Amino acid sequence: MVHLKPIKTDPSHTLEEYSTRLATLTPGFSGADIANLCNESAIMAARKNKLFVETIDFELASERIIAGLEKKRMLTDDEKKIIAV
């Protein structure tokens, strides 16, 4: 609840509903990790020009934080051979 207060969330849901959803998305997260997730979800909503943060933004932010950014590096032929063997 502490990290959700500064974020403008969808008024059709209560902060308790958001905090319950965040609890299911973030098992084992520290307070700093949850704050990072809330900030990342606000950034994702802002990039899409949304007026408020929705549940989907929290879910996408959790995937991004847990899995990290996608790597775009191409493998060399030698690396491909090593992996294949």
PDB file of N, CA, C and O in Angstrom:
ATOM      1  N   MET A   1       0.825  -1.196   0.000  1.00  0.00           N
ATOM      2  CA  MET A   1       0.000   0.000   0.000  1.00  0.00           C
ATOM      3  C   MET A   1       0.867   1.256   0.000  1.00  0.00           C
ATOM      4  O   MET A   1       0.511   2.264  -0.611  1.00  0.00           O
ATOM      5  N   VAL A   2       2.009   1.190   0.689  1.00  0.00           N
ATOM      6  CA  VAL A   2       2.880   2.358   0.804  1.00  0.00           C
ATOM      7  C   VAL A   2       3.388   2.790  -0.573  1.00  0.00           C
ATOM      8  O   VAL A   2       3.420   3.981  -0.880  1.00  0.00           O
ATOM      9  N   HIS A   3       3.779   1.835  -1.386  1.00  0.00           N
ATOM     10  CA  HIS A   3       4.355   2.161  -2.692  1.00  0.00           C
ATOM     11  C   HIS A   3       3.289   2.485  -3.730  1.00  0.00           C
ATOM     12  O   HIS A   3       3.601   3.064  -4.770  1.00  0.00           O
ATOM     13  N   LEU A   4       2.051   2.128  -3.468  1.00  0.00           N
ATOM     14  CA  LEU A   4       0.973   2.416  -4.414  1.00  0.00           C
ATOM     15  C   LEU A   4       0.392   3.816  -4.242  1.00  0.00           C
ATOM     16  O   LEU A   4      -0.180   4.364  -5.184  1.00  0.00           O
ATOM     17  N   LYS A   5       0.529   4.398  -3.062  1.00  0.00           N
ATOM     18  CA  LYS A   5      -0.100   5.698  -2.796  1.00  0.00           C
ATOM     19  C   LYS A   5       0.321   6.806  -3.759  1.00  0.00           C
ATOM     20  O   LYS A   5      -0.543   7.559  -4.208  1.00  0.00           O
ATOM     21  N   PRO A   6       1.617   6.945  -4.105  1.00  0.00           N
ATOM     22  CA  PRO A   6       1.967   8.052  -5.009  1.00  0.00           C
ATOM     23  C   PRO A   6       1.577   7.822  -6.467  1.00  0.00           C
ATOM     24  O   PRO A   6       1.657   8.744  -7.279  1.00  0.00           O
ATOM     25  N   ILE A   7       1.160   6.615  -6.803  1.00  0.00           N
ATOM     26  CA  ILE A   7       0.838   6.285  -8.190  1.00  0.00           C
ATOM     27  C   ILE A   7      -0.643   6.508  -8.442  1.00  0.00           C
ATOM     28  O   ILE A   7      -1.494   6.133  -7.635  1.00  0.00           O
ATOM     29  N   LYS A   8      -0.930   7.123  -9.575  1.00  0.00           N
ATOM     30  CA  LYS A   8      -2.325   7.364  -9.966  1.00  0.00           C
ATOM     31  C   LYS A   8      -2.849   6.085 -10.618  1.00  0.00           C
ATOM     32  O   LYS A   8      -2.474   5.752 -11.742  1.00  0.00           O
ATOM     33  N   THR A   9      -3.722   5.370  -9.897  1.00  0.00           N
ATOM     34  CA  THR A   9      -4.228   4.089 -10.374  1.00  0.00           C
ATOM     35  C   THR A   9      -5.645   4.233 -10.908  1.00  0.00           C
ATOM     36  O   THR A   9      -6.303   5.255 -10.715  1.00  0.00           O
ATOM     37  N   ASP A  10      -6.091   3.195 -11.577  1.00  0.00           N
ATOM     38  CA  ASP A  10      -7.432   3.139 -12.144  1.00  0.00           C
ATOM     39  C   ASP A  10      -8.467   3.298 -11.031  1.00  0.00           C
ATOM     40  O   ASP A  10      -8.467   2.508 -10.088  1.00  0.00           O
ATOM     41  N   PRO A  11      -9.347   4.294 -11.113  1.00  0.00           N
ATOM     42  CA  PRO A  11     -10.326   4.521 -10.043  1.00  0.00           C
ATOM     43  C   PRO A  11     -11.396   3.439  -9.922  1.00  0.00           C
ATOM     44  O   PRO A  11     -12.132   3.414  -8.936  1.00  0.00           O
ATOM     45  N   SER A  12     -11.493   2.554 -10.896  1.00  0.00           N
ATOM     46  CA  SER A  12     -12.497   1.495 -10.808  1.00  0.00           C
ATOM     47  C   SER A  12     -12.071   0.382  -9.852  1.00  0.00           C
ATOM     48  O   SER A  12     -12.874  -0.493  -9.526  1.00  0.00           O
ATOM     49  N   HIS A  13     -10.814   0.407  -9.401  1.00  0.00           N
ATOM     50  CA  HIS A  13     -10.303  -0.571  -8.434  1.00  0.00           C
ATOM     51  C   HIS A  13      -9.781   0.161  -7.205  1.00  0.00           C
ATOM     52  O   HIS A  13      -9.329   1.303  -7.296  1.00  0.00           O
ATOM     53  N   THR A  14      -9.847  -0.501  -6.061  1.00  0.00           N
ATOM     54  CA  THR A  14      -9.353   0.098  -4.823  1.00  0.00           C
ATOM     55  C   THR A  14      -7.869  -0.209  -4.651  1.00  0.00           C
ATOM     56  O   THR A  14      -7.333  -1.096  -5.314  1.00  0.00           O
ATOM     57  N   LEU A  15      -7.214   0.521  -3.767  1.00  0.00           N
ATOM     58  CA  LEU A  15      -5.806   0.255  -3.479  1.00  0.00           C
ATOM     59  C   LEU A  15      -5.632  -1.129  -2.859  1.00  0.00           C
ATOM     60  O   LEU A  15      -4.594  -1.763  -3.052  1.00  0.00           O
ATOM     61  N   GLU A  16      -6.624  -1.603  -2.122  1.00  0.00           N
ATOM     62  CA  GLU A  16      -6.556  -2.935  -1.534  1.00  0.00           C
ATOM     63  C   GLU A  16      -6.534  -4.012  -2.618  1.00  0.00           C
ATOM     64  O   GLU A  16      -5.818  -5.007  -2.499  1.00  0.00           O
ATOM     65  N   GLU A  17      -7.323  -3.807  -3.678  1.00  0.00           N
ATOM     66  CA  GLU A  17      -7.312  -4.761  -4.792  1.00  0.00           C
ATOM     67  C   GLU A  17      -5.957  -4.769  -5.489  1.00  0.00           C
ATOM     68  O   GLU A  17      -5.436  -5.829  -5.837  1.00  0.00           O
ATOM     69  N   TYR A  18      -5.391  -3.582  -5.692  1.00  0.00           N
ATOM     70  CA  TYR A  18      -4.069  -3.502  -6.307  1.00  0.00           C
ATOM     71  C   TYR A  18      -3.003  -4.126  -5.417  1.00  0.00           C
ATOM     72  O   TYR A  18      -2.115  -4.821  -5.912  1.00  0.00           O
ATOM     73  N   SER A  19      -3.077  -3.887  -4.113  1.00  0.00           N
ATOM     74  CA  SER A  19      -2.063  -4.438  -3.218  1.00  0.00           C
ATOM     75  C   SER A  19      -2.162  -5.963  -3.153  1.00  0.00           C
ATOM     76  O   SER A  19      -1.144  -6.645  -3.039  1.00  0.00           O
ATOM     77  N   THR A  20      -3.375  -6.497  -3.225  1.00  0.00           N
ATOM     78  CA  THR A  20      -3.545  -7.952  -3.252  1.00  0.00           C
ATOM     79  C   THR A  20      -2.956  -8.535  -4.524  1.00  0.00           C
ATOM     80  O   THR A  20      -2.303  -9.578  -4.487  1.00  0.00           O
ATOM     81  N   ARG A  21      -3.182  -7.873  -5.643  1.00  0.00           N
ATOM     82  CA  ARG A  21      -2.632  -8.347  -6.920  1.00  0.00           C
ATOM     83  C   ARG A  21      -1.109  -8.263  -6.913  1.00  0.00           C
ATOM     84  O   ARG A  21      -0.433  -9.173  -7.394  1.00  0.00           O
ATOM     85  N   LEU A  22      -0.569  -7.179  -6.371  1.00  0.00           N
ATOM     86  CA  LEU A  22       0.882  -7.051  -6.288  1.00  0.00           C
ATOM     87  C   LEU A  22       1.479  -8.133  -5.402  1.00  0.00           C
ATOM     88  O   LEU A  22       2.568  -8.632  -5.686  1.00  0.00           O
ATOM     89  N   ALA A  23       0.787  -8.500  -4.339  1.00  0.00           N
ATOM     90  CA  ALA A  23       1.283  -9.546  -3.453  1.00  0.00           C
ATOM     91  C   ALA A  23       1.386 -10.883  -4.180  1.00  0.00           C
ATOM     92  O   ALA A  23       2.310 -11.658  -3.932  1.00  0.00           O
ATOM     93  N   THR A  24       0.441 -11.154  -5.076  1.00  0.00           N
ATOM     94  CA  THR A  24       0.510 -12.409  -5.827  1.00  0.00           C
ATOM     95  C   THR A  24       1.573 -12.364  -6.922  1.00  0.00           C
ATOM     96  O   THR A  24       2.127 -13.400  -7.290  1.00  0.00           O
ATOM     97  N   LEU A  25       1.861 -11.169  -7.446  1.00  0.00           N
ATOM     98  CA  LEU A  25       2.864 -11.033  -8.504  1.00  0.00           C
ATOM     99  C   LEU A  25       4.290 -11.029  -7.969  1.00  0.00           C
ATOM    100  O   LEU A  25       5.230 -11.313  -8.713  1.00  0.00           O
ATOM    101  N   THR A  26       4.461 -10.712  -6.695  1.00  0.00           N
ATOM    102  CA  THR A  26       5.804 -10.444  -6.178  1.00  0.00           C
ATOM    103  C   THR A  26       6.162 -11.282  -4.954  1.00  0.00           C
ATOM    104  O   THR A  26       6.507 -10.712  -3.919  1.00  0.00           O
ATOM    105  N   PRO A  27       6.095 -12.607  -5.029  1.00  0.00           N
ATOM    106  CA  PRO A  27       6.495 -13.393  -3.859  1.00  0.00           C
ATOM    107  C   PRO A  27       8.001 -13.289  -3.630  1.00  0.00           C
ATOM    108  O   PRO A  27       8.789 -13.481  -4.556  1.00  0.00           O
ATOM    109  N   GLY A  28       8.389 -12.990  -2.413  1.00  0.00           N
ATOM    110  CA  GLY A  28       9.799 -12.891  -2.081  1.00  0.00           C
ATOM    111  C   GLY A  28      10.446 -11.557  -2.413  1.00  0.00           C
ATOM    112  O   GLY A  28      11.650 -11.400  -2.209  1.00  0.00           O
ATOM    113  N   PHE A  29       9.695 -10.600  -2.911  1.00  0.00           N
ATOM    114  CA  PHE A  29      10.263  -9.295  -3.240  1.00  0.00           C
ATOM    115  C   PHE A  29      10.474  -8.487  -1.971  1.00  0.00           C
ATOM    116  O   PHE A  29       9.699  -8.588  -1.020  1.00  0.00           O
ATOM    117  N   SER A  30      11.523  -7.688  -1.966  1.00  0.00           N
ATOM    118  CA  SER A  30      11.735  -6.751  -0.863  1.00  0.00           C
ATOM    119  C   SER A  30      10.910  -5.493  -1.130  1.00  0.00           C
ATOM    120  O   SER A  30      10.305  -5.348  -2.192  1.00  0.00           O
ATOM    121  N   GLY A  31      10.895  -4.588  -0.155  1.00  0.00           N
ATOM    122  CA  GLY A  31      10.181  -3.331  -0.339  1.00  0.00           C
ATOM    123  C   GLY A  31      10.736  -2.525  -1.496  1.00  0.00           C
ATOM    124  O   GLY A  31       9.986  -1.892  -2.239  1.00  0.00           O
ATOM    125  N   ALA A  32      12.059  -2.550  -1.651  1.00  0.00           N
ATOM    126  CA  ALA A  32      12.692  -1.826  -2.758  1.00  0.00           C
ATOM    127  C   ALA A  32      12.302  -2.432  -4.102  1.00  0.00           C
ATOM    128  O   ALA A  32      12.105  -1.705  -5.076  1.00  0.00           O
ATOM    129  N   ASP A  33      12.190  -3.757  -4.161  1.00  0.00           N
ATOM    130  CA  ASP A  33      11.773  -4.417  -5.402  1.00  0.00           C
ATOM    131  C   ASP A  33      10.339  -4.032  -5.768  1.00  0.00           C
ATOM    132  O   ASP A  33      10.031  -3.803  -6.938  1.00  0.00           O
ATOM    133  N   ILE A  34       9.470  -3.964  -4.766  1.00  0.00           N
ATOM    134  CA  ILE A  34       8.076  -3.589  -5.013  1.00  0.00           C
ATOM    135  C   ILE A  34       7.989  -2.127  -5.445  1.00  0.00           C
ATOM    136  O   ILE A  34       7.197  -1.783  -6.322  1.00  0.00           O
ATOM    137  N   ALA A  35       8.803  -1.266  -4.830  1.00  0.00           N
ATOM    138  CA  ALA A  35       8.834   0.143  -5.242  1.00  0.00           C
ATOM    139  C   ALA A  35       9.306   0.252  -6.686  1.00  0.00           C
ATOM    140  O   ALA A  35       8.770   1.050  -7.454  1.00  0.00           O
ATOM    141  N   ASN A  36      10.305  -0.541  -7.062  1.00  0.00           N
ATOM    142  CA  ASN A  36      10.813  -0.553  -8.430  1.00  0.00           C
ATOM    143  C   ASN A  36       9.720  -1.016  -9.392  1.00  0.00           C
ATOM    144  O   ASN A  36       9.569  -0.449 -10.475  1.00  0.00           O
ATOM    145  N   LEU A  37       8.964  -2.032  -9.012  1.00  0.00           N
ATOM    146  CA  LEU A  37       7.880  -2.532  -9.851  1.00  0.00           C
ATOM    147  C   LEU A  37       6.805  -1.470 -10.037  1.00  0.00           C
ATOM    148  O   LEU A  37       6.302  -1.283 -11.145  1.00  0.00           O
ATOM    149  N   CYS A  38       6.452  -0.779  -8.968  1.00  0.00           N
ATOM    150  CA  CYS A  38       5.441   0.286  -9.064  1.00  0.00           C
ATOM    151  C   CYS A  38       5.920   1.413  -9.975  1.00  0.00           C
ATOM    152  O   CYS A  38       5.154   1.924 -10.792  1.00  0.00           O
ATOM    153  N   ASN A  39       7.178   1.795  -9.834  1.00  0.00           N
ATOM    154  CA  ASN A  39       7.728   2.845 -10.692  1.00  0.00           C
ATOM    155  C   ASN A  39       7.781   2.402 -12.151  1.00  0.00           C
ATOM    156  O   ASN A  39       7.463   3.175 -13.054  1.00  0.00           O
ATOM    157  N   GLU A  40       8.181   1.165 -12.373  1.00  0.00           N
ATOM    158  CA  GLU A  40       8.258   0.640 -13.743  1.00  0.00           C
ATOM    159  C   GLU A  40       6.869   0.582 -14.376  1.00  0.00           C
ATOM    160  O   GLU A  40       6.718   0.882 -15.560  1.00  0.00           O
ATOM    161  N   SER A  41       5.865   0.205 -13.608  1.00  0.00           N
ATOM    162  CA  SER A  41       4.505   0.161 -14.158  1.00  0.00           C
ATOM    163  C   SER A  41       4.009   1.565 -14.491  1.00  0.00           C
ATOM    164  O   SER A  41       3.297   1.751 -15.477  1.00  0.00           O
ATOM    165  N   ALA A  42       4.376   2.549 -13.679  1.00  0.00           N
ATOM    166  CA  ALA A  42       3.987   3.931 -13.982  1.00  0.00           C
ATOM    167  C   ALA A  42       4.686   4.424 -15.246  1.00  0.00           C
ATOM    168  O   ALA A  42       4.089   5.143 -16.048  1.00  0.00           O
ATOM    169  N   ILE A  43       5.936   4.043 -15.422  1.00  0.00           N
ATOM    170  CA  ILE A  43       6.675   4.420 -16.638  1.00  0.00           C
ATOM    171  C   ILE A  43       6.029   3.779 -17.869  1.00  0.00           C
ATOM    172  O   ILE A  43       5.867   4.432 -18.900  1.00  0.00           O
ATOM    173  N   MET A  44       5.665   2.507 -17.757  1.00  0.00           N
ATOM    174  CA  MET A  44       5.042   1.813 -18.891  1.00  0.00           C
ATOM    175  C   MET A  44       3.697   2.444 -19.256  1.00  0.00           C
ATOM    176  O   MET A  44       3.370   2.573 -20.436  1.00  0.00           O
ATOM    177  N   ALA A  45       2.929   2.832 -18.258  1.00  0.00           N
ATOM    178  CA  ALA A  45       1.642   3.492 -18.523  1.00  0.00           C
ATOM    179  C   ALA A  45       1.857   4.856 -19.167  1.00  0.00           C
ATOM    180  O   ALA A  45       1.111   5.250 -20.063  1.00  0.00           O
ATOM    181  N   ALA A  46       2.878   5.576 -18.708  1.00  0.00           N
ATOM    182  CA  ALA A  46       3.163   6.898 -19.274  1.00  0.00           C
ATOM    183  C   ALA A  46       3.614   6.794 -20.727  1.00  0.00           C
ATOM    184  O   ALA A  46       3.284   7.656 -21.542  1.00  0.00           O
ATOM    185  N   ARG A  47       4.356   5.756 -21.051  1.00  0.00           N
ATOM    186  CA  ARG A  47       4.799   5.567 -22.437  1.00  0.00           C
ATOM    187  C   ARG A  47       3.632   5.329 -23.381  1.00  0.00           C
ATOM    188  O   ARG A  47       3.705   5.649 -24.567  1.00  0.00           O
ATOM    189  N   LYS A  48       2.552   4.764 -22.844  1.00  0.00           N
ATOM    190  CA  LYS A  48       1.361   4.513 -23.656  1.00  0.00           C
ATOM    191  C   LYS A  48       0.351   5.650 -23.548  1.00  0.00           C
ATOM    192  O   LYS A  48      -0.779   5.528 -24.021  1.00  0.00           O
ATOM    193  N   ASN A  49       0.759   6.767 -22.919  1.00  0.00           N
ATOM    194  CA  ASN A  49      -0.089   7.960 -22.743  1.00  0.00           C
ATOM    195  C   ASN A  49      -1.392   7.653 -21.999  1.00  0.00           C
ATOM    196  O   ASN A  49      -2.442   8.214 -22.313  1.00  0.00           O
ATOM    197  N   LYS A  50      -1.313   6.771 -21.028  1.00  0.00           N
ATOM    198  CA  LYS A  50      -2.486   6.457 -20.215  1.00  0.00           C
ATOM    199  C   LYS A  50      -2.633   7.498 -19.112  1.00  0.00           C
ATOM    200  O   LYS A  50      -1.647   8.095 -18.679  1.00  0.00           O
ATOM    201  N   LEU A  51      -3.848   7.712 -18.666  1.00  0.00           N
ATOM    202  CA  LEU A  51      -4.104   8.664 -17.592  1.00  0.00           C
ATOM    203  C   LEU A  51      -3.808   8.072 -16.225  1.00  0.00           C
ATOM    204  O   LEU A  51      -3.523   8.804 -15.278  1.00  0.00           O
ATOM    205  N   PHE A  52      -3.873   6.743 -16.116  1.00  0.00           N
ATOM    206  CA  PHE A  52      -3.601   6.086 -14.846  1.00  0.00           C
ATOM    207  C   PHE A  52      -3.025   4.703 -15.102  1.00  0.00           C
ATOM    208  O   PHE A  52      -3.090   4.184 -16.216  1.00  0.00           O
ATOM    209  N   VAL A  53      -2.459   4.114 -14.054  1.00  0.00           N
ATOM    210  CA  VAL A  53      -1.837   2.793 -14.145  1.00  0.00           C
ATOM    211  C   VAL A  53      -2.916   1.736 -13.952  1.00  0.00           C
ATOM    212  O   VAL A  53      -3.726   1.815 -13.029  1.00  0.00           O
ATOM    213  N   GLU A  54      -2.913   0.753 -14.834  1.00  0.00           N
ATOM    214  CA  GLU A  54      -3.882  -0.337 -14.762  1.00  0.00           C
ATOM    215  C   GLU A  54      -3.193  -1.621 -14.311  1.00  0.00           C
ATOM    216  O   GLU A  54      -1.968  -1.669 -14.201  1.00  0.00           O
ATOM    217  N   THR A  55      -3.971  -2.643 -14.055  1.00  0.00           N
ATOM    218  CA  THR A  55      -3.437  -3.921 -13.591  1.00  0.00           C
ATOM    219  C   THR A  55      -2.478  -4.522 -14.603  1.00  0.00           C
ATOM    220  O   THR A  55      -1.458  -5.095 -14.221  1.00  0.00           O
ATOM    221  N   ILE A  56      -2.784  -4.402 -15.876  1.00  0.00           N
ATOM    222  CA  ILE A  56      -1.916  -4.968 -16.910  1.00  0.00           C
ATOM    223  C   ILE A  56      -0.533  -4.344 -16.874  1.00  0.00           C
ATOM    224  O   ILE A  56       0.455  -5.014 -17.172  1.00  0.00           O
ATOM    225  N   ASP A  57      -0.448  -3.067 -16.511  1.00  0.00           N
ATOM    226  CA  ASP A  57       0.852  -2.402 -16.419  1.00  0.00           C
ATOM    227  C   ASP A  57       1.696  -3.007 -15.300  1.00  0.00           C
ATOM    228  O   ASP A  57       2.910  -3.155 -15.445  1.00  0.00           O
ATOM    229  N   PHE A  58       1.055  -3.357 -14.185  1.00  0.00           N
ATOM    230  CA  PHE A  58       1.777  -4.017 -13.097  1.00  0.00           C
ATOM    231  C   PHE A  58       2.269  -5.394 -13.523  1.00  0.00           C
ATOM    232  O   PHE A  58       3.380  -5.796 -13.177  1.00  0.00           O
ATOM    233  N   GLU A  59       1.443  -6.115 -14.273  1.00  0.00           N
ATOM    234  CA  GLU A  59       1.824  -7.452 -14.716  1.00  0.00           C
ATOM    235  C   GLU A  59       2.987  -7.397 -15.709  1.00  0.00           C
ATOM    236  O   GLU A  59       3.924  -8.189 -15.617  1.00  0.00           O
ATOM    237  N   LEU A  60       2.923  -6.467 -16.649  1.00  0.00           N
ATOM    238  CA  LEU A  60       4.012  -6.329 -17.619  1.00  0.00           C
ATOM    239  C   LEU A  60       5.299  -5.875 -16.945  1.00  0.00           C
ATOM    240  O   LEU A  60       6.386  -6.323 -17.311  1.00  0.00           O
ATOM    241  N   ALA A  61       5.182  -4.992 -15.967  1.00  0.00           N
ATOM    242  CA  ALA A  61       6.358  -4.526 -15.242  1.00  0.00           C
ATOM    243  C   ALA A  61       6.983  -5.656 -14.439  1.00  0.00           C
ATOM    244  O   ALA A  61       8.207  -5.740 -14.341  1.00  0.00           O
ATOM    245  N   SER A  62       6.154  -6.532 -13.859  1.00  0.00           N
ATOM    246  CA  SER A  62       6.705  -7.651 -13.096  1.00  0.00           C
ATOM    247  C   SER A  62       7.459  -8.604 -14.010  1.00  0.00           C
ATOM    248  O   SER A  62       8.517  -9.110 -13.634  1.00  0.00           O
ATOM    249  N   GLU A  63       6.937  -8.859 -15.200  1.00  0.00           N
ATOM    250  CA  GLU A  63       7.638  -9.702 -16.165  1.00  0.00           C
ATOM    251  C   GLU A  63       8.970  -9.079 -16.560  1.00  0.00           C
ATOM    252  O   GLU A  63       9.981  -9.771 -16.669  1.00  0.00           O
ATOM    253  N   ARG A  64       8.962  -7.777 -16.771  1.00  0.00           N
ATOM    254  CA  ARG A  64      10.186  -7.089 -17.169  1.00  0.00           C
ATOM    255  C   ARG A  64      11.229  -7.116 -16.059  1.00  0.00           C
ATOM    256  O   ARG A  64      12.418  -7.284 -16.329  1.00  0.00           O
ATOM    257  N   ILE A  65      10.794  -6.952 -14.816  1.00  0.00           N
ATOM    258  CA  ILE A  65      11.733  -6.946 -13.696  1.00  0.00           C
ATOM    259  C   ILE A  65      12.262  -8.348 -13.423  1.00  0.00           C
ATOM    260  O   ILE A  65      13.458  -8.520 -13.184  1.00  0.00           O
ATOM    261  N   ILE A  66      11.392  -9.347 -13.455  1.00  0.00           N
ATOM    262  CA  ILE A  66      11.812 -10.713 -13.164  1.00  0.00           C
ATOM    263  C   ILE A  66      12.698 -11.275 -14.280  1.00  0.00           C
ATOM    264  O   ILE A  66      13.753 -11.846 -14.006  1.00  0.00           O
ATOM    265  N   ALA A  67      12.277 -11.118 -15.516  1.00  0.00           N
ATOM    266  CA  ALA A  67      13.006 -11.698 -16.645  1.00  0.00           C
ATOM    267  C   ALA A  67      14.094 -10.784 -17.185  1.00  0.00           C
ATOM    268  O   ALA A  67      15.042 -11.267 -17.806  1.00  0.00           O
ATOM    269  N   GLY A  68      13.988  -9.498 -16.969  1.00  0.00           N
ATOM    270  CA  GLY A  68      14.962  -8.563 -17.504  1.00  0.00           C
ATOM    271  C   GLY A  68      14.636  -8.181 -18.932  1.00  0.00           C
ATOM    272  O   GLY A  68      13.672  -8.669 -19.522  1.00  0.00           O
ATOM    273  N   LEU A  69      15.459  -7.298 -19.476  1.00  0.00           N
ATOM    274  CA  LEU A  69      15.252  -6.858 -20.846  1.00  0.00           C
ATOM    275  C   LEU A  69      15.687  -7.941 -21.822  1.00  0.00           C
ATOM    276  O   LEU A  69      16.594  -8.724 -21.535  1.00  0.00           O
ATOM    277  N   GLU A  70      15.040  -7.977 -22.962  1.00  0.00           N
ATOM    278  CA  GLU A  70      15.376  -8.953 -23.989  1.00  0.00           C
ATOM    279  C   GLU A  70      16.740  -8.631 -24.582  1.00  0.00           C
ATOM    280  O   GLU A  70      17.044  -7.478 -24.887  1.00  0.00           O
ATOM    281  N   LYS A  71      17.539  -9.647 -24.737  1.00  0.00           N
ATOM    282  CA  LYS A  71      18.864  -9.482 -25.327  1.00  0.00           C
ATOM    283  C   LYS A  71      18.753  -9.593 -26.842  1.00  0.00           C
ATOM    284  O   LYS A  71      18.085 -10.493 -27.352  1.00  0.00           O
ATOM    285  N   LYS A  72      19.397  -8.690 -27.559  1.00  0.00           N
ATOM    286  CA  LYS A  72      19.318  -8.668 -29.025  1.00  0.00           C
ATOM    287  C   LYS A  72      20.636  -9.140 -29.670  1.00  0.00           C
ATOM    288  O   LYS A  72      20.825  -8.996 -30.877  1.00  0.00           O
ATOM    289  N   ARG A  73      21.537  -9.702 -28.858  1.00  0.00           N
ATOM    290  CA  ARG A  73      22.848 -10.084 -29.362  1.00  0.00           C
ATOM    291  C   ARG A  73      22.750 -11.319 -30.258  1.00  0.00           C
ATOM    292  O   ARG A  73      22.076 -12.293 -29.923  1.00  0.00           O
ATOM    293  N   MET A  74      23.425 -11.264 -31.385  1.00  0.00           N
ATOM    294  CA  MET A  74      23.461 -12.383 -32.307  1.00  0.00           C
ATOM    295  C   MET A  74      24.632 -13.294 -31.958  1.00  0.00           C
ATOM    296  O   MET A  74      25.690 -12.821 -31.543  1.00  0.00           O
ATOM    297  N   LEU A  75      24.442 -14.593 -32.127  1.00  0.00           N
ATOM    298  CA  LEU A  75      25.496 -15.555 -31.855  1.00  0.00           C
ATOM    299  C   LEU A  75      26.406 -15.683 -33.072  1.00  0.00           C
ATOM    300  O   LEU A  75      25.959 -15.617 -34.217  1.00  0.00           O
ATOM    301  N   THR A  76      27.684 -15.868 -32.794  1.00  0.00           N
ATOM    302  CA  THR A  76      28.631 -16.119 -33.893  1.00  0.00           C
ATOM    303  C   THR A  76      28.507 -17.583 -34.305  1.00  0.00           C
ATOM    304  O   THR A  76      27.880 -18.379 -33.606  1.00  0.00           O
ATOM    305  N   ASP A  77      29.099 -17.930 -35.430  1.00  0.00           N
ATOM    306  CA  ASP A  77      29.036 -19.311 -35.905  1.00  0.00           C
ATOM    307  C   ASP A  77      29.715 -20.261 -34.923  1.00  0.00           C
ATOM    308  O   ASP A  77      29.245 -21.381 -34.719  1.00  0.00           O
ATOM    309  N   ASP A  78      30.817 -19.823 -34.316  1.00  0.00           N
ATOM    310  CA  ASP A  78      31.505 -20.663 -33.334  1.00  0.00           C
ATOM    311  C   ASP A  78      30.630 -20.903 -32.103  1.00  0.00           C
ATOM    312  O   ASP A  78      30.598 -22.014 -31.573  1.00  0.00           O
ATOM    313  N   GLU A  79      29.931 -19.880 -31.652  1.00  0.00           N
ATOM    314  CA  GLU A  79      29.047 -20.028 -30.493  1.00  0.00           C
ATOM    315  C   GLU A  79      27.883 -20.975 -30.810  1.00  0.00           C
ATOM    316  O   GLU A  79      27.482 -21.782 -29.972  1.00  0.00           O
ATOM    317  N   LYS A  80      27.353 -20.865 -32.018  1.00  0.00           N
ATOM    318  CA  LYS A  80      26.265 -21.755 -32.423  1.00  0.00           C
ATOM    319  C   LYS A  80      26.725 -23.217 -32.447  1.00  0.00           C
ATOM    320  O   LYS A  80      25.985 -24.118 -32.051  1.00  0.00           O
ATOM    321  N   LYS A  81      27.955 -23.435 -32.915  1.00  0.00           N
ATOM    322  CA  LYS A  81      28.508 -24.786 -32.972  1.00  0.00           C
ATOM    323  C   LYS A  81      28.701 -25.360 -31.564  1.00  0.00           C
ATOM    324  O   LYS A  81      28.403 -26.529 -31.318  1.00  0.00           O
ATOM    325  N   ILE A  82      29.195 -24.538 -30.656  1.00  0.00           N
ATOM    326  CA  ILE A  82      29.396 -24.983 -29.272  1.00  0.00           C
ATOM    327  C   ILE A  82      28.069 -25.336 -28.619  1.00  0.00           C
ATOM    328  O   ILE A  82      27.966 -26.344 -27.920  1.00  0.00           O
ATOM    329  N   ILE A  83      27.062 -24.517 -28.843  1.00  0.00           N
ATOM    330  CA  ILE A  83      25.741 -24.783 -28.263  1.00  0.00           C
ATOM    331  C   ILE A  83      25.131 -26.051 -28.849  1.00  0.00           C
ATOM    332  O   ILE A  83      24.501 -26.830 -28.134  1.00  0.00           O
ATOM    333  N   ALA A  84      25.319 -26.258 -30.152  1.00  0.00           N
ATOM    334  CA  ALA A  84      24.737 -27.427 -30.816  1.00  0.00           C
ATOM    335  C   ALA A  84      25.394 -28.715 -30.336  1.00  0.00           C
ATOM    336  O   ALA A  84      24.733 -29.748 -30.233  1.00  0.00           O
ATOM    337  N   VAL A  85      26.661 -28.660 -30.049  1.00  0.00           N
ATOM    338  CA  VAL A  85      27.372 -29.863 -29.602  1.00  0.00           C
ATOM    339  C   VAL A  85      27.138 -30.052 -28.130  1.00  0.00           C
ATOM    340  O   VAL A  85      27.645 -31.007 -27.542  1.00  0.00           O
TER     341      VAL A  85
END
